[in-house]
Amino acid sequence: MNLENARVLENKEVKPNFRKLKLYSPKVAAEAKAGQFLMIKPTVVNDPFLGRPMAIYDSDKTLGIIEILFMIKGRGTKLLAEVKVDDALPVIAPLGNGFKITETDKNVVCIAGGVGMAPIYSLIKELHNKDISNNIIVGARTEAMLLGLDKLADLCMAVDIYTDDGSFGSKGLATMGLENILKEQKIDRVYCCGSMIMMKNVAKITALYGIPCQVSLEERMGCGIGICMGCVCGHKKEDGSHGLARVCYEGPVFDAEEVIWHE
């Protein structure tokens, strides 16, 4: 974990209400793993007091660059959307436990919904570098919320695309594409990040097929390092009992069977 002031290299709108920040942060770039996140503040002063958790979208160890992808929701992200090139932003990273890639897995599925593309893209890139066969499914409510397709195209990756309204790709839910793949192929593992309802449904489908699944959860966070207990989720322990786990510390990536999904 590092605390450093990351220098803004680029602040770019990628879709209406969605932005990508490119930051020079060599210490973080050197250590970041797929699925980890950072806590970032839009200014060096304590306004807002708390940082915002953001998945590490991409990183380049050689150039010392990291990228984050975010949706403008509240005051913190609105301020973050307004930062300028060369601004210095306080960053604590890399945080949390990322995706676990099993070397014996040969054929996997990565499924991303909306801004869930942020942690999933860094995983896709790592799987691509390891020559692991990867079926990619991207879903969103509408075309305006489909993210990361340009970066996947740069990797020459084939993608199954679903939108709820049919404005781009196939009309329907991304889980439809998952079921189609699981019926046709031998899949070793599924990785997912998206809305809670999407991840819950992916967990149900993979359990039905007996396929291991990892999910990257998102929760509101205060400290980002496991102290404040503000981001807990229901968790099944190894002995079968139920308890709580900190998304920032034990997660954000969990085995889907560990998570207690709300009805």
N, C-alpha and C positions, 0 to 999 in steps of 0.2 A: 504494500500500500504506500502510495506517495502523495504528498501534498505539494503542489506546485502551481504557479500561475501560468496557465496555458495561453499562448498568443493566438489570437484569431487570424487565420489566413484567408478564410472565405465564409461568408454568411449568405446562403443562397436559398431562394424559394424553389422548391422542387414540384410542388402542387399547391393550389390555393389552401392556405392555412397550415401548410407543412413546410418545414425548413431543414436544411442541412448545414451544420457548422463543421468546418474543417479547422483543426487546431494543431498548433505546434506544441507537442507535449512529449518530449523524447523519453522521459522516465516511464510514463504510462504506456507509450507505444512499445517499449522494450519488454514489458511484462504482460500486457493484455492478452487474455485468452477468450475464445469465442464464448459468449454468453455472460461475460462479466459486465459490470456497469461502473459508472462514475457518479459522484455528487458534484454538481457544478452550480456556481452562482453567477448571475449576470453582471455583477460589479464587485469590486474589492471591498466596498463598504458593506456594513451589515444591514442592507435593505434590498431584498428581503433577508431576514436573519438566517433562514435555513436554505441549504442548497436544494437542487432538484435532481432526482435520480434519472439518469439517462443510460440506456444500453449503448455499449460501444459498437457502433455500426461498422466501422472499418478501421484498420490500423496498418501502418507501414513502419516497421522497426528500423529500416535503413534510413528513411527520411525523418523519422521521429514525429510522424503525423498520425492523428486519430480523427475520426469523424463521428458525429452524433446526428441522429435523425429524430425530429420531434414534431408533435402537433401543438399548435398554439391553443391553449385551453384557458389558463388563468393569468394572474398578474406576473408570476415568475417566468412563465414561458413567453409571455408578451414582451417582457424586458429582455429576455434572451434573444428574441427575434430582432431586437433593435440594436444589438451590439455591432461595433464597427471593426473593420480590419485593423489589426495591430492592438486592439484592446487586450488587456490581460485579465483572464477570468480564473478565479480560484477553483481548483479541481482537486478532489480526493479520489484516487483510483490506483489500480483497478480493484474493484470491490466484489465480494460475493463469490459463489462457486458457479463456474460455467458448465457448458455441456461436456459430458464424458464421452469421448469417442473410443469405441472398442475396436481394436485393430483387426479382430476376427470378423467384424461386420463387413460384408462385401456389397450389400445393396440396401440402401436406406431411403426413407422419405423425409423431406423437410417441408413443413406446411406453415405458412405465414399468413396472418390476417391483419390487414391495415398496417399500422405502425409497428406491429409485431415483426415486420420485416427487419427491423434494426438488429436484434440479436441473431436472427436466423441467417441474415446475409453473411455475418462474420463466420458462422458455422459452415455455410455452404462453401465459402471461399477456402476454409481449412480442409473440408472434405475433398474439394476439387484438387487441392495441392497434394492430397494423399492418394489420389486416383481411386477414391471410393465411389462406386456408382450411386448416383443421387437423383431420385425422382422429386421434382420441385413442384409444389402446389401453392399458388398465391390467390388469396381471396380478399374481397372487400365489398362494402355495401354498394359502391358505385365506382365507375372508372376514375373519378376524381380522387379516390382514396387508395388507388393502387400505387404502391411505392416500390422502388428498387429495381424496376424492370430494366432500366438502362444499365445498371451495374451487372445484372445477370446476363444481359446481352454482351457486355464486354468480356464476360467469361465464356461466351458461346454456349450458354446453358439453355436447354429446352425447358419450357415452363408450361404447366397447365394452369389456366387463369379462369377464375369464377367471380362473377359479380351477382349480388342479390337481384339487381334490376335488369341484368342482361345488357348493360351498356357497353361491356367489353368482355371478350371471351365467352365462356358458356354461362348461361343463366342458371343460377342456383348457388348452393353452398359449397365451400371448399371440401367439406366432408364427403360430398358425393364423389369427388375425384379420388379421395383417399380410399373409399370403399372399392372403387373400380380397380385401383392398383392392387389392393390387397387380395382381390379375387383372382387377379391375373398373374401376379408375380410372387416369388418367395422374397419376403421383406424381412430383414434382420432387426431393424429398429426404426422407430418414428420419432422425429423431433418436431416440436410445435411451439409457436408463440402467437397469441392473438387475444381476442376477447375471452373472458372467463367462460362464457357459454360455449364458444368454439372449442376451447381446450377441454372442457368437460365432455363434450360430445366426441372429440378425438380420443380421449381416455376411454370412453365406453366402447368405441369401435375397436381400438387396439386390444382392449381386454377381451372382447368377444373373439378376436382372432388369435389371442395368445401371443401378441407381439409386444416386446418392451417399448415403452414410450417415455420420452423426457419432455417436460413442459417448462417453459420459462414464465414465471408468474410476475405480475405487476401489482404493486400495492403502494399506497401513500407512505412515504418514509420521512422520518425526522432526522435521525443521525446518519443512517446508512451503514453503521458499523456494529449493530447488534446491541446497543446500550439502551435505547429508549423504549424498545418493545412496541413500537407504533405500527409495525408492519406484519404482525403475526397472521398465520393462516392455520386452519385445522390440519392436523398431521397425524398419520398412523405410524406408530412406533414399530420397531422390529418384533417386539413381543406381542403385537396385536392390539395394544392399548392405544387410546386416543389422547393427543396432547396438542401443543402448539409449537410451531416452528417459525423462526424469524426469516422472512423472505430475503432480507438484506444479508443475512449471515449464513444460515443453513442453505439458503437458496442463492439467487432467484431460480435456479434450475433444480427441479425435483423429478424423481421418477413419478410418473402419473399415478401409480398405485399408492403412493405415499400420501397424496393430497386428499383431504376430505372436501368433496365438492358440495357446495350448497345447492339445495333443490330450488 
